[in-house]
Amino acid sequence: MTVDKELEKLSRLTPPAATPEARARALAAAMQAFDTAENNAPAAQGNAKGWRQSSIINWIWSPIMNKKFLAGSALATLLVIPAAGYLTIELTRNGSPIVDQTEIAGDLSKSEASKQPAATVGQPVTIAPQAPAGNASLAEQSVADAQAPQDKVAPALAKPDSSQTSEFDANDIAALTNKPEGSAAALGAAKRSAPAAPGIAPQRQLAEPMAAIAPSPAPPAEGRVQIQLDPDRERFANAAANPIKSVATDPVSTFSADVDSASYAFVRRSLTGGAMPDPLSVRVEEMINYFPYDWPGPDNAEQPFKATVTVMPTPWNHDTELMHVAIKGYDIAPATTPHANLVFLIDVSGSMDEPDKLPLLKSAFRLLVNRLKPDDTVSIVTYAGNAGTVLTPTRVAEKSKILSAIDRLEAGGSTGGAEGIEAAYDLAKQAFVKDGVNRVMLATDGDFNVGPSSDEDLKRIIEERRKDGIFLTVFGFGRGNLNDSLMQTLAQNGNGSAAYIDTLAEAQKTLVEEAGSTLFPIASDVKFQVEFNPERIAEYRLIGYETRALNREDFNNDRVDAGDIGSGHTVTAIYEITPKGSPAVMNDDLRYGAADKAPAAAADSAHHGELAFVKMRYKKPGEDKSALITTPVDDNNAVATLDAAPQDVRFSVAVAAFGQKLSHVAAVDTYSYQAIADLAAASRGTDAFGYRSDFLGLVRLADGLSQR
């Protein structure tokens, strides 16, 4: 059996997307390994038994060899064993990650099953040997070499070119005689790095995730592929629950509006899947604001909000009270909604190739397209390694063209989200509608692993592009590697919101039933500030909004970004407050300077009866200067019993209690799931879409799971 025949077998390990130069370099490295094996044949023969028994060689041996190959001549054994050892050494040099054998075996079987024709013989191959720069490993250099040319290829929604197959032509084999400098590690590195064009999948990606193998401890150079193989690496922002604050020393609370709903849907999926949610995934304000409420709204668009405040006894602590602040945004009539210029930025990387990701995403966006008006425009940008435009701005009147483009999307490749974000904003700016809605709608599992991928890098990109007057909405899909922390960062800094889509029913709620609030903003940079009167209130605790906290001075600073509110949105904030003299007070009175630290407003007898003073700042879309709305809170806002509070208020309090219990807030330790269910059931009221009934089911599930 000749070396050429063995090389033809090994050539099937090299991906079809690799360039001729990279493929030739990879095979040349293998040729060099075989040459070394021939020179050391006696030593290899003596050590063959020990090598075959090692776990590393068995790991590489099984996907490369088959029974027919093992039954060949002794020369084949003498050649391959040292080559495998050489390959292992190069792969592990400098901490470079190793590809799981299931990936190689899967690709081999799929390559044989595809029955694709070999590349045309006679195509020229140019080999340009180049030593790796600095101390970078040969494997890293091969990744960069194989990746660079692919970044220039625009994605297409067509079948792959027949010349890009899993086998090499005669010129590839002949070019090995040049033996450029390289490494056997180039075989695995080139395979891992070569991305599929966004939107297509020449060969179906593996259904099973790759093994969880730690990446290189050394940070990769800028622009290089960051291989992340952990199949369960969901990320959530680490924010501790808000503490109890003394009004004597800290009378003012400031935070940004939040109308996201991602946390509730994620919690629901965890519970219905039979597991308690990660406490970090629970954002209580998003749990509360998930539900529609019938708060009183403003009469006209000139004043976009109306605040309704209710003070009532706390159900989980008889010595404290709740101050419930309910905000309702002006609801734009459907007939008067402005034209929409939407860019669908869709993640089609390999991690999206799961039933609850890209297939669900496609169905969700079909629902949205059917909701739009004929004069609205839709564009589609995909990204997977590199970004490309699938659909230029197209009027919804040509709905079949838009839906056809969505239907043809397929997953495959790594995830280079930064380039996709830039391309989507460019397209939105190109089709910008003055006095209309210009929005990028990013749909992803949040797994950015190519190019700028840190939260701060992507945040910087979003902050720069939002100046063009383009809003951002982020939709998360799937489980296993959901990067919720990044989704929140992008939404909060891109003048937008975030939602998690776990079912088609959730897509219907978010993109159809709540399309007005999702798409059409009525105010941006919405901030809340509450000042408590130290003569009436000793302490307070804001329930939720931990990731939305602002400094006191940020409230009047129009340069500080904050949340945005859409048409008809409701925003609810709840404080647990401790009246002066209550046995629940946790902080001792100050010995020195307490009077000096009291707010100036307290000295005014006209304000003595107030409990608090609520302020809201907002900007109208397209404006740079904010406006102010104020609401005093006094005894006229109070009710004597919880049952006397409005029905929607009581239900939202039940949701707040549930969210706190799931996130292990000590204040509700003694308040049972059964008590939460009773409160919610008594205040369920009209439930047209069944959301509140579903909530009761979740409370019961959590009660059962917590007692395991």
Salt bridges, closest charged atoms under 4 A:
ASP35 OD2 - LYS179 NZ 2.64
GLU90 OE2 - ARG93 NH2 2.49
GLU103 OE2 - LYS191 NZ 3.23
ASP107 OD2 - LYS191 NZ 2.46
ASP145 OD2 - ARG25 NH1 3.56
ASP172 OD2 - ARG23 NH1 3.70
GLU234 OE2 - ARG479 NE 2.71
ASP250 OD2 - LYS245 NZ 3.51
ASP258 OD1 - ARG548 NH2 3.01
ASP260 OD2 - ARG548 NH2 3.11
GLU286 OE2 - ARG283 NE 2.64
GLU302 OE1 - LYS620 NZ 3.54
ASP353 OD1 - ARG204 NH2 3.26
GLU354 OE2 - LYS357 NZ 3.92
ASP356 OD2 - ARG269 NH2 2.39
ASP375 OD1 - ARG395 NH2 2.83
ASP407 OD2 - ARG366 NH1 2.96
GLU410 OE1 - ARG204 NH1 2.76
GLU422 OE1 - ARG465 NH1 2.56
ASP426 OD1 - ARG465 NH2 2.67
ASP445 OD2 - LYS357 NZ 3.13
ASP447 OD1 - ARG233 NH2 2.66
ASP455 OD2 - ARG235 NH2 3.12
ASP457 OD1 - ARG460 NH1 3.15
ASP468 OD1 - LYS429 NZ 3.90
ASP468 OD2 - ARG465 NE 3.78
ASP484 OD2 - ARG283 NH1 2.71
ASP502 OD1 - ARG268 NH2 2.74
GLU506 OE1 - ARG268 NH2 2.94
GLU514 OE2 - LYS509 NZ 2.73
ASP525 OD2 - LYS619 NZ 2.93
GLU535 OE2 - HIS608 NE2 3.57
ASP561 OD2 - ARG466 NH1 3.55
GLU576 OE1 - ARG541 NH2 2.49
ASP635 OD1 - ARG536 NH2 2.90
ASP648 OD1 - ARG692 NH2 3.06
